[in-house]
């Protein structure tokens, strides 16, 4: 992967550096790829282009007999490429990928089972997904990763950001 897509997102978000832009890029891309897999499509070969503001956009994907395997192949190919292009650690990108998988699994009837199956296909590099039950909201992802969006001008921490106290997070989710 060349640095052009990450640099485009850095300009579009005014991210402070290439690492933050790369993490944001992977946050968006991994979310799109996991939603494809959860819907039964092959995200490994889906075309990716630079969209508005530099954000990655994933094109049409073919149905797959093994969408989970395709997702694992895509993650194993993209994570090292993005880490090298932006300077983020592969471990941090795997954590983001796990949270993306957990988020996509929320749209299914069995989020824990679906997330576990998808993460098992990814192998030992992928940390376990974490979920919480929130009264009035149901099952939510207890994120282990941060997208770093709050480091961009005019942005704040996401609702479920792990870089806030558990009390702040709980109050915001309530």
C-alpha positions in Angstrom: 0.0 0.0 0.0 1.3 3.4 -0.8 0.9 6.4 1.5 -1.4 8.4 -0.9 -4.7 7.2 0.6 -3.5 7.9 4.1 -2.1 11.3 3.2 -5.4 12.1 1.5 -7.3 11.3 4.7 -4.7 13.3 6.7 -5.5 16.3 4.6 -9.2 15.7 4.8 -9.3 15.4 8.6 -6.4 17.7 9.4 -5.0 14.7 11.4 -1.8 15.8 13.3 0.3 13.1 11.7 0.4 10.1 9.4 0.0 7.6 12.3 -3.3 9.1 13.3 -4.5 9.3 9.7 -3.5 5.7 9.2 -5.4 4.5 12.3 -8.5 6.5 11.1 -8.1 5.0 7.6 -8.0 1.4 9.0 -10.9 2.2 11.4 -13.1 3.1 8.4 -11.8 0.4 6.1 -12.0 -2.4 8.6 -15.6 -1.4 9.5 -16.6 -1.5 5.9 -14.9 -4.9 5.3 -16.4 -6.5 8.4 -19.9 -5.3 7.4 -19.4 -7.0 4.0 -18.3 -10.2 5.7 -21.2 -10.2 8.1 -23.6 -9.8 5.1 -22.0 -12.8 3.3 -19.7 -11.0 0.8 -16.1 -11.3 -0.1 -14.3 -8.2 1.2 -10.8 -9.6 0.3 -11.2 -8.6 -3.4 -13.6 -5.6 -3.0 -12.2 -2.5 -4.7 -11.2 0.3 -2.4 -11.0 3.9 -3.5 -10.4 7.2 -1.9 -13.7 9.0 -1.3 -14.8 12.4 0.0 -12.4 13.9 2.5 -9.9 11.1 1.9 -12.1 8.4 3.6 -11.8 4.9 2.1 -14.8 3.6 0.2 -15.3 0.0 -0.6 -17.0 -0.9 -3.9 -19.2 -3.9 -4.7 -18.2 -7.3 -3.5 -19.2 -10.7 -4.7 -21.1 -13.1 -2.5 -18.9 -15.6 -0.8 -19.1 -19.2 0.4 -16.5 -18.2 3.0 -16.9 -14.5 3.9 -15.1 -15.0 7.2 -12.1 -16.5 5.5 -12.0 -13.7 3.0 -12.1 -11.2 5.8 -9.2 -12.9 7.6 -7.2 -12.9 4.3 -7.9 -9.2 3.9 -6.9 -8.3 7.4 -3.7 -10.3 7.2 -2.8 -8.5 3.9 -3.9 -5.0 4.9 -2.8 -4.7 8.5 1.0 -5.0 7.8 0.7 -2.7 4.7 -1.1 0.0 6.6 1.2 -0.3 9.6 4.2 0.2 7.4 2.6 3.1 5.5 1.6 5.0 8.6 3.8 3.9 11.5 1.0 2.5 13.7 1.7 -0.9 15.3 0.1 -4.0 13.9 -1.1 -4.8 17.4 -3.1 -1.5 17.5 -4.6 -2.2 14.0 -5.6 -5.7 15.0 -7.4 -4.3 18.1 -9.3 -1.9 15.7 -10.1 -4.8 13.5 -11.5 -6.8 16.4 -13.7 -3.9 17.4 -14.9 -3.5 13.8 -15.8 -7.2 13.8 -17.6 -6.9 17.1 -19.5 -3.8 15.8 -20.6 -5.7 12.7 -21.6 -8.7 14.7 -24.1 -6.5 16.7 -26.3 -6.5 13.6 -26.7 -10.2 13.9 -28.9 -12.2 16.3 -25.8 -13.7 18.0 -23.1 -11.0 18.3 -20.8 -12.9 20.6 -21.0 -16.1 18.5 -20.5 -14.3 15.2 -17.6 -12.2 16.5 -15.9 -15.3 18.0 -16.2 -17.2 14.7 -14.8 -14.3 12.7 -12.0 -13.7 15.1 -11.1 -17.4 15.2 -10.7 -17.3 11.4 -8.2 -14.4 11.9 -6.0 -16.4 14.2 -4.0 -15.5 17.3 -3.2 -11.9 16.1 -6.8 -10.8 16.7 -7.6 -10.1 20.3 -11.0 -11.3 21.7 -14.0 -9.1 21.3 -15.6 -7.6 24.4 -19.2 -6.8 24.9 -21.2 -5.1 27.7 -24.9 -5.1 28.4 -26.3 -1.5 28.9 -29.8 -1.0 30.3 -32.0 0.5 27.7 -29.4 -0.1 24.9 -28.8 -3.8 25.0 -25.5 -5.3 23.9 -22.7 -2.8 23.0 -19.1 -3.3 22.1 -16.6 -2.5 24.9 -13.9 -1.2 22.7 -10.3 -2.1 23.2 -9.1 0.3 20.5 -9.2 4.0 19.8 -9.8 5.5 16.4 -7.9 8.7 17.5 -10.5 10.9 15.8 -10.5 13.2 18.8 -7.0 14.2 17.9 -8.3 15.9 14.8 -9.4 19.6 15.0 -13.0 20.0 16.1 -13.5 16.4 16.9 -14.3 14.7 20.3 -14.0 11.2 21.7 -16.5 8.7 20.3 -19.4 7.5 22.5 -17.6 4.2 23.3 -14.0 5.5 23.3 -11.8 3.5 25.6 -9.8 6.6 26.4 -12.4 7.9 28.8 -13.1 6.7 32.3 -15.6 3.9 32.8 -17.9 6.3 34.6 -17.8 8.8 31.6 -18.5 6.0 29.2 -21.3 4.6 31.2 -23.0 8.0 31.6 -22.7 8.7 27.8 -24.1 5.3 27.0 -27.1 5.6 29.4 
